Amino acid sequence: MVRLWVAQAGSRWFGLAHEESALVATASAASREAAARLLRSCLPTGLRAAGPEELAVAPEDDEGSAYERETLAMLDRLERGEERGKRFELSSAHFGPPLRAVLEAATAVPLGYVATYGDIAAVAATEARVVGHAMASNPLYPIVPCHRVVGSG
């Protein structure tokens, strides 16, 4: 079962969708409502079709599990440009091999650098179009720095 949790760190609100300790989606926004809405939109298509009771965001007073609090701290650091301690596991139920490979390759692009869709495609053994689609619908911002993956032109 996927759990949706939204909490504030600093001035930002972060949404986290996960199964156990495997990520399904993350989001960042200026308000709790916007983070929850964005988080739902980042869910894989099959999950977006689930009923509202299945996709209910944990209540605002829910302090979150240790995993959720640690992930929230990581998201906050990443949003502020600090990449130390960036560790995560993707949900194998919701990320197939091509998308998983693209997201993992894009995650490796360090701060201050860019890679092209073709570069990521070569590492992920896929096509540049697949990379472009994955970056356009990035379900794991700010963990996957999609803004560091650019077209070759």
C-alpha positions as CSV (number, residue, x, y, z in Angstrom):
1,M,0.0,0.0,0.0
2,V,1.3,3.4,-0.9
3,R,1.3,6.0,1.9
4,L,1.1,9.7,1.1
5,W,2.6,12.1,3.6
6,V,3.1,15.9,3.4
7,A,5.1,18.0,5.8
8,Q,6.9,21.3,6.0
9,A,10.7,21.8,6.2
10,G,11.9,25.3,6.3
11,S,9.7,27.4,4.1
12,R,8.7,24.6,1.7
13,W,6.2,21.8,1.9
14,F,7.2,18.4,0.7
15,G,5.1,15.4,-0.4
16,L,6.3,11.9,-0.1
17,A,4.6,8.7,-1.6
18,H,6.2,5.5,-0.6
19,E,5.7,1.8,0.1
20,E,7.7,0.8,3.2
21,S,11.1,2.4,2.5
22,A,10.8,2.5,-1.3
23,L,9.9,5.8,-3.0
24,V,7.0,6.2,-5.5
25,A,6.9,10.0,-5.8
26,T,8.1,13.2,-4.2
27,A,7.0,16.8,-4.6
28,S,7.9,20.3,-3.4
29,A,5.6,23.3,-3.2
30,A,4.9,26.5,-1.3
31,S,1.8,25.2,0.5
32,R,0.6,21.9,2.0
33,E,-2.3,21.8,-0.5
34,A,-0.1,22.5,-3.5
35,A,2.4,19.8,-2.4
36,A,-0.4,17.3,-1.9
37,R,-1.9,18.1,-5.3
38,L,1.5,17.9,-7.0
39,L,2.4,14.7,-5.2
40,R,-0.8,13.0,-6.5
41,S,-0.1,14.2,-10.1
42,C,3.4,12.6,-9.9
43,L,2.0,9.2,-9.0
44,P,2.3,6.5,-11.6
45,T,-0.8,6.3,-13.9
46,G,-2.2,3.1,-12.3
47,L,-2.1,4.7,-8.8
48,R,-3.7,8.0,-10.0
49,A,-6.8,5.9,-10.9
50,A,-7.2,4.7,-7.3
51,G,-10.1,6.1,-5.3
52,P,-9.7,9.1,-3.0
53,E,-9.7,7.0,0.1
54,E,-6.8,5.0,-1.2
55,L,-4.8,8.2,-2.0
56,A,-5.6,10.1,1.1
57,V,-2.8,12.2,2.4
58,A,-2.0,11.5,6.1
59,P,-3.6,14.1,8.4
60,E,-1.6,17.3,9.1
61,D,-0.9,16.3,12.7
62,D,0.7,13.0,11.6
63,E,4.3,13.3,12.6
64,G,5.5,10.7,10.2
65,S,7.6,7.6,10.6
66,A,11.4,7.8,11.1
67,Y,11.8,7.0,7.3
68,E,9.5,9.8,6.4
69,R,11.2,12.3,8.7
70,E,14.6,11.3,7.3
71,T,13.4,11.6,3.7
72,L,11.9,15.0,4.5
73,A,15.2,16.2,5.8
74,M,17.0,14.9,2.7
75,L,14.4,16.6,0.4
76,D,14.9,19.9,2.3
77,R,18.7,19.6,1.9
78,L,18.4,18.9,-1.8
79,E,16.0,21.8,-2.3
80,R,18.7,24.0,-0.7
81,G,21.4,22.6,-3.0
82,E,23.1,20.3,-0.5
83,E,23.5,16.9,-2.0
84,R,25.2,15.0,0.8
85,G,23.4,12.0,2.0
86,K,21.2,11.6,-1.1
87,R,20.2,7.9,-0.8
88,F,16.9,6.4,-1.8
89,E,15.3,3.2,-3.1
90,L,12.7,3.2,-5.9
91,S,9.6,1.1,-5.6
92,S,10.1,-1.9,-7.9
93,A,6.3,-2.2,-8.2
94,H,5.9,1.2,-9.8
95,F,9.2,1.7,-11.7
96,G,10.1,-0.7,-14.5
97,P,13.7,-1.2,-15.7
98,P,13.8,1.5,-18.4
99,L,12.4,4.3,-16.2
100,R,14.4,3.1,-13.1
101,A,17.6,3.2,-15.2
102,V,16.8,6.7,-16.5
103,L,16.0,8.1,-13.0
104,E,19.1,6.6,-11.4
105,A,21.4,7.9,-14.2
106,A,19.9,11.4,-14.0
107,T,20.3,11.4,-10.2
108,A,24.0,11.0,-10.7
109,V,24.4,14.3,-12.5
110,P,26.3,16.4,-9.9
111,L,25.5,20.0,-8.9
112,G,27.0,22.4,-11.4
113,Y,26.9,20.0,-14.3
114,V,24.5,19.1,-17.0
115,A,24.0,16.0,-19.2
116,T,22.1,15.6,-22.4
117,Y,19.2,13.3,-23.0
118,G,21.5,11.3,-25.2
119,D,24.1,11.0,-22.4
120,I,21.5,9.7,-20.0
121,A,20.0,7.4,-22.7
122,A,23.5,5.9,-23.3
123,V,24.0,5.1,-19.6
124,A,20.4,3.8,-19.2
125,A,20.5,1.8,-22.4
126,T,17.4,3.5,-23.8
127,E,16.5,6.3,-26.2
128,A,16.8,10.0,-25.8
129,R,13.0,10.4,-26.2
130,V,12.4,8.1,-23.2
131,V,14.8,10.3,-21.2
132,G,13.0,13.4,-22.3
133,H,9.6,12.0,-21.3
134,A,10.9,10.9,-17.9
135,M,12.4,14.3,-17.2
136,A,9.2,16.1,-18.2
137,S,7.2,14.0,-15.9
138,N,9.8,13.7,-13.2
139,P,8.1,11.9,-10.2
140,L,11.0,12.4,-7.8
141,Y,11.8,16.1,-7.6
142,P,14.1,17.3,-6.0
143,I,15.9,13.9,-5.8
144,V,16.2,13.6,-9.6
145,P,17.5,16.9,-10.8
146,C,15.7,17.0,-14.1
147,H,16.8,20.6,-14.8
148,R,20.3,19.2,-15.2
149,V,19.3,17.1,-18.1
150,V,19.1,19.1,-21.3
151,G,18.6,18.7,-25.1
152,S,21.7,18.5,-27.2
153,G,20.9,21.7,-29.0
